[in-house]
Amino acid sequence: MSEIPQTDVSRPSALPTAKLSRGNAQASIDQSSSEYLDTIEEEWNKRVDMEVETLVDGMVDLVSLASIGDKDKFRIAQESFQAQSRAESMVRAANSLLSITHSMKLLLLLSDEAQLAHRRDAELKVVQEEKNEARQKVAELLDQILHPTLPTE
């Protein structure tokens, strides 16, 4: 029997009354922490993309409905209803985006600051090493340009 891998990522567990597919739950358990976090990040990105797409589509529809021309009362009432429904869906999408940003802020505030600091320090160390290597290469090239060696015959 395989052991559940130990990880620092908190995973939501299903209540006994929840109707979740068992195959998906097992796949979630078999993932490493980084794979699990990548999956969660992808889900957040999809939610944000979907809400932004709703806003863009709503704005495009509102602009197309705002055409000026000869219209009868029925057409005016129909376009008015369409504009109201599009505006309501845009408001829902904007509220959903606000909810997503609020959730992300909470995740950031409640996240492990030591891990964030460690990752930031590791990245800083890598960038400093790259900077030092680039400086050394530039110094060597400058040396070659300023003090060319004559070929010996």
N, C-alpha and C positions, 0 to 999 in steps of 0.2 A: 504494500500500500504506500503510495507516495505521500510525502509530507507536504503541507501547505507552506510555501516559501515565506520566510519571515521578511517583513518589510516595514518601513516607517510610514508608509502611506495608509491613511485610514480609508477603509473600503466600506461602503454602505452595505448593510446586511438586510436581507429580506425578512419581513415578519412572517410568521407561519401562515397568515391569511393572504399574503401577497401572491399574485399570480405571475411569477416570473418564470421564464423558460430556464430549465436546469442547465442546458447546454451553454447558454450565454454566461451564466453564473460561474460555471466551471472554467470557461475560457478566461473570464476576468481574474480568477484566482491563479491560473497558470501563468499570467503575465508577470514580468518583472516590474519593479517600481517605475523605472523610466518608461517602459511601454505603457503601463497603466496611466501615468501622467500625460504621456503623449496622446493617448486616447481621449482623456478628459479634455485636454487642450483643444483637440480637434472638434469635440462636441461643442465647446464654448464658441469656437470660431464659426462653426456651422450655424449656431443660433444667432450670432451677431450678423453673419452674412445674410441670413434669411430675413431678419428684421430690417436691415438696411435696404435689401432688395424690395421689401414691401413698401418702404418709404419712397424709394426711387420710382417704382411702378405707380404708386399713388400720385406722386407729383406729375409724372408724365400724363397720366389719365386726366388729372385736373386741368392741366394745360390744354390737352386736346378737347376737353369739354368746354373750355372757355372761348370757343370760336364765336365770332360775331357774324351774324347773317340773318336772313329772313327765317324766323321760326314761329311756328304756331304755339298756342298755349300748351298743348299736350307735350310737344317736344321740349319746351322750356321746363315744364314740371318734371319730365323724365330726366333731363340733364341735371336739374336741381337735386333730385333724389340720388342720382349717381354720384354727384359731387359730395353730397352729405355722407353717403356710405363710404366713399374713398377717404374722406377726411377722418371719419371715425376709425377706419382701419389704420390710417397713418398715426392717429393718436394712440391706438393700442400698441402699434409697433414702437413708437417713441417711449411709451411707458414701459414696455418690455425691455428696451435698451437701457432705460434708467435703472430698472431692476437688475439687469445683468451687471451694469457698472457698480451698483451698490454691492452686489454679491462679490464681485472681484475685489472691491476695496476691503470688504470684510475678510476675504481670504488672504489678502496681502497683510492686513493688520494683525490677523491671528496666526499667520504663518511662522515658521521657525526662523527667527532672525539670525541665529548662528549659522544655519545652512546658507542663507542668502549672503551673509558676510564672507563665509568661506568660499563660495563660488565667485564672489566679486574679487576677493584677494587672489584666488587662483588665476582668474582672467587677467588681473592687473600684472601678476608675475609673468604670465605668458607674453603680454604686450611689452613689458619692460625688456624681456629677453630678446624679443624680435627687434626692439628699438636698438639695443646694444649691438646685435648682429649687424643691423643696417649701418650703424655708425662705424663699426669696424670695417665693413666692406667699403664704405665711402672713403674712409681714411686710407685704405690700401689703394683704391683707385686714384685718389688725389696724390698719393706718394708716387704712383707710377707715372702720372702726368707731369708732376713737378720735377721728378728725378728719374728721367728715363735712363735705362741702362743701355749702353752701347753694345751692339752685338760683337762678340769676339770672333776673329777670323782665324 
